[in-house]
Amino acid sequence: MQSMTKPDWAKLRGEFPTLVNWTYLDTARKIVPPRCQELAMQEYCRDIRETAGADAWSAVNVAETRAVMASLLGAKPAEIAFTKNTTEGLNLAAHAFELRPGDNIVLTDMEHVANMWVWKHWESRGVEIRYAKNRDGRLPLEAFLQEMDDRTRVVSTAYITYGNGFRVNLPALGAVCRKHGARLVVDGVQAAGILAAPLSGLGADIIAIGGHKNLFGLTGLGLVYCREELVDELKAPFLKAPVVRGSAQASAHLNSQFDYVRTAHRFEGGNPNFLGIRVLRRGAEFIQSIGLENIEARVRDLTTECMVRLKAAGMHTLTPEPWEERAQIVSVQVADAGALMDRLREKHRIIVNVKDGAIRVSMSFFNNSDDLARLVSAMQQELVPA
């Protein structure tokens, strides 16, 4: 259940010990851990020590975490499978459709490399890969329509682009894909834990999400959402065939991590990442206690303030200003961005990143106005010609 009270942002900031020593503005790469993450790992180790893993390795915990993640993200538990990371979810999608020579796949020219190379194997099978071309850093619906035709079978795009942080209008794109009979596959990692829109309302068929960014999980554990109606249709050599509903096998393992019964669980194989699943659950519960709507509003206000401060300092941002076209990322055009990133870290203890030759600033609800003032002041100092 989402929190209905206004969060105490200053108190919540205290849940992130890293922020005592660092100004952390790189959440689009990895999140710094809240205390609940450390406590979850301690719980896991303590249970193995005291009960030989009765709780730590419990299949029931896996099933309950699946339900928690579904509730947080706006999906059904049957639509959620645990994966290693975003790339694994995209890779699953890139091998699970039946395409023929002459068909085409539409990607974009703003994709992370992970959502490009997973599709390349189709080219050797006579399937064309096309790229929707950005228009001044934006990917409007028209950019996709220009590349789509009656042989388009899959469209794959990031929800929030990794570079300048443009937000694709997925509901509109999903409607176009359905009209063309194409599947919509989404890299959703930059949006999860930031935007409150439920996954089931985005019009996507498959959404791959790593857990190590704003879901407060560990690296090596993520999830994939697959629209329920599509779960049984996906086919790949490494996917177990769905079991007939109502069969003896189908009723034998309903709480098991090996439940391959007409649900997205059939995309999982072998032992799950029990530690990662425990940590991801604690992160989800932490987010639920704050409220995704509150988090989105907080990030909207902080990123808007960041853009205003940068503009006032004479710096040019590459991220669109309207909130419906962005999320937690603000991209800043500067000379020699890599060297500036290093100086910000070494001289000012400010952590940012460089993507597409620009400084990428990314934030979460734990950031504040002081962080942004510190960033802009440090950038001004470092950009003054010697």
N, C-alpha and C positions, 0 to 999 in steps of 0.2 A: 504493500500500500504506500502511495506517495505521501510525503509529508505535506501538511497543509499550513504549517506555521512558517513564519519568515525566519530563515536560517540566521544564526549568529556567525557571520563570515569570519570575524576575527578569532572566535573560539575554534572554528573548524580549521583555520590555518594552523593552529597549534597541534593538529593531528599529523602534521608533516614535519618531522624533525630536520629534514634536509634544508628547510627554508630558514633555519637559524643561521646558516653559514653561506647560503647561496641564493641568488635571485634566479629562480628557475623559470624560464620561458621557452621550454622545448618539449612541451607535452605531446606535440605531434610526432615526436620520435619515440620517447618513452616517458612514462609517468614516474615521479618520485613516490616511494611507497608511503601510504598512511600507516599509522600505528596498527590498524586492524589487520594489515597484511602480515606484519611481524607476529602479532598475536596468533593469527591463524597457523603460521608455520610452527610456532611453539606448541600449539594445541596438537598438531599432527605428530610432532616428535614425542610429546608427552604421552599421547595415547599409545603409540607403538611401544614405548618403554613400559607403560603400566598395564596395558591390556593385550599386548601382542597384536595390535592393529585392528581390534574389533570394530572400532569406530573409524579409524583412519582409512581402512581399506573396505569400507562398507559400500555395497552396491546401492543400498537405500539412500545413502548420502549423494551418490551420483544422480539418482533419479530426482531427489529433492532439489539438488542444485539446478538440474535441467528445468524444473518447474519455476524456480526463482528467476533464472535468466529469462525464461519465456515471459514471465510476468513483468519484469523490468523493461524488456525490449518490445513488448507488444506482439507476442506470437503465442502459438500453442506449444506445449512441451513436445508434442509429436513432431514439430517442425524444427527442433533444435538438435544438432549433433555437435559433439565436442571434437575439435580438430587441434592440430599443432599450432596453426597460425593462419593469417589471412591467405597466404600463398597456397597453403594446402587446401583451403576451401575453394579457391579459384581453380586450382589444379583439378580438383574433383569435378567441378562444373565443366572444365575444358575437355574432359574425356568422357562425359556422361550423355552426350547427345549424339544422335545418329545423323550425320551430315553426309552429303553426296557431292561428287565432283560437279562444279558449277554453282554450288551454294556459296554464300559469303557470310563472313562475320564482321561486324562493325565495332571497332574499338575507338579510342580517341587519341589525339596527339598530345594529351596532357596526362597520360597514364603513368603510374609507377611501373618500373620495368617488370615487376612481378605479374602485372596484369597484361603483359605483352608476350613474354616468352612462353607462358603456359599454353597459349593458343597457337604458337608457330608450327606445331607438328601437323596441323591441318593443311598447311600449304603443300606438303609433299603428297597429299591425297586429293589434290585438285580443288581445294576450297580456298577461295580468295579472302584475304584479310584487308579490310578497308579501314581508313582512319577518318573519323569526324574531325574537322579542323577547327581549332579555336578561333574565335573572333575577338581580338584584343583581350585575350585572357579569359574569355567566357566561352561556354559551350551551350548556346541556346538550342532549343528544340530543332530549329532549322538546320543546324550543323549536322545533326543526326539524319534528318530527313533527306538531306542532299546525298547521303551515301547509301540510303536504304532503298531496296526494291523488292520485287516479289520473290527473289531468291535469298533474301536476308533471313538467316535462321537464328542468329544470336546477336544481341547487342550487349557489350560489356563496358562498363564505365565505373569510375570512382564516384561515390556520392559526394564526397568532399575531395577535391584534387589535392595531392600531397604538396604541390609547389606553392601556388598563390592562394590556395584555399577556396577556389570557386565551388559553389554548391549547385549541383545539377538538379533540375526540376524532375525528380524521379516519377512522381505520379503522372505528369504529362507524358514523359517518355514511355512509361509503362503502358499507358493507353494506346500510344502509337504502335508499340511492339505487339500488343494484342491484336490490333487491327491488321498488322502485317503477318500475324502468325509466328512472330519471332519471340524467342526467350530473352528475358532481361536478367543479366548476371551483374552483380554489384560488388565492388570493393567498398565495404562500409566501415572500415576500421577508424577513419578519422571522425565519423559522426557519432559512433556508439559512445554513450555516456555524456554526450554534449547536447544533442538534439532530442527533443521529447517525442517526435513523431513516431508512432508504432511501426515496426517493420511490416506488419501485415497491411498497412495502409499506403505503402510506397509503390505498389504496383510491380514489384520485382518478383522474379521466380526463385532466385538464389542470391543470398547476401552473405559474403564471407567477412568475418570479423576476428582480428587478433585481440587477445585480452590484455595486452601489456601497455595499452595507452590509457584512455580515460575510463576504462572499466576497472582499473586498479587491480589487475591480475599480474601474473608472472609471464615472462617470455616463455614460449613453448606450450602455451595453452590458449586456444581460441575456440570459436564456434562457427558453425554455418547454419543459416536459416534456409530451409527449403519449403516452399509453399506446399501445403499438405496434399493438394490434388496432384502434385508432380512427383511426390516421393517415390511412388512405385514405378514410375516411368523411366527413371534414370538408369542407364545401363553402362557398365564398364567392367573390364576383366577383374578389377579388384573390389567390386561391390557385390555383396551377397544378395542373391535373389530374395525378394520379399516372400514371407511365409503367408500362406492362406489364413485369413482371419478366422478365428474360431477353432483352428486345429489344436491338437494336444500340445504341439510345440509352441504355438502362439500364446497359450495361456500359462506356460511353464516358467517364464522368466520375466514377468511384467516389471519387476523392480531391479532387474539385472542390467549391468553395463553391457551385457551381450544380448540385449533385447533388439532383435532385428525385425520386429513384427510391424510391418506396414507403417513404420515411422522413420524419421530421419536417423534413428539410431543405427539403421542398417549401413550407414556410411562410416561407422566406427568399427574398429577391429582390434582384438586383443585387449590387454589391460589399459585402462585410461590413466591419465596423469592425475592420480588421486590427490597429490599435494596441490597441483595447480587448480584443480576443481574446487578444493576447499578454499583456497585463497580467492578465487574468482567469486565464489559465493559470498564471502565476507565483504568483498568490494561492492558487489551488487546490493547487499543489505545496507552498506554504508550510503550508497547512492540513493536507495529508497528512503532512508531516514532523512535525507536532505530534500529529495524531490527533483525529478528530472526537469520539470517545468521551472523550478527555481534555479537550477544549474544553468539551463539554457538562457534564462533572463540575465543571470549574473555574467555569463560569458559574453552575451550580446553587449552589455553595458561596458565591460572591460575592453573588449576589442574596439568598440566605438571610441572610447576614451583614448585608447592607444593610437588610433588613426588620427584623431584630432591633435594629439600632442605631436605626432610625427609631422603632420602637415604644418603646424605652427612653427616647427623647427626647420622648415624648409625642405623636408625629405619627401620623396615620392613613393607612394605605396602602389603595389601592383594588384592588390586585393580589391574587388568591387566593394563599394560602400553600402548598398542596400543589404540589410540583414538576411533577407531571403536568398541572397546570392553568396553567402559566406557562412563561416562558423567560427572556430577558435583560432584560425591562422591569419596572421597579417604579414604580408611579404613586402619587404622594403628594398628598393633599388639603390644600391650603393656601389662605389668603385672598390674592387678587390675585396669582395665580401668574405672570402676565406680568411684573409689576414685580419679583417675586422673582427670576425667571430673569435679568432684566437686571442686577440688583445682584450676583448670583452671578458673572456674567461680568465685570462692570466692576470690582468690588472684590476678588474672590477668585480670578479666573481659573479658574472652574469652569464647564464647559459642560454644561447640561442643556437640556430643551425643555419646551414646554407643549402638552398635548393634552387636549381635553375639559375645559378649565378647571383641570387639575391639573398639577403638576410631573411630567414623565416622565423618570425616571432609567433609562439603559440602558447596559449594559456588555459588555465582551468579556474574553477571557482576559488581556489586557495590563493590566487594572486590578488594584488590590490593596487591602489593608485600609487603607492610608494614605489612598488616594483617598476611601474611604467615610467614614473618620473626619473628613477635611477637609470633605467635603460636609455631613455632619450638623452639625458644629460651626458652619459658615458659615450654614446654614439656621437654627440656633438663634439665632445673633447677629442675623440679619436679621429674624427673626419676633418678636423682643422688642418689645413696644409702646413707642413713643417717649414 
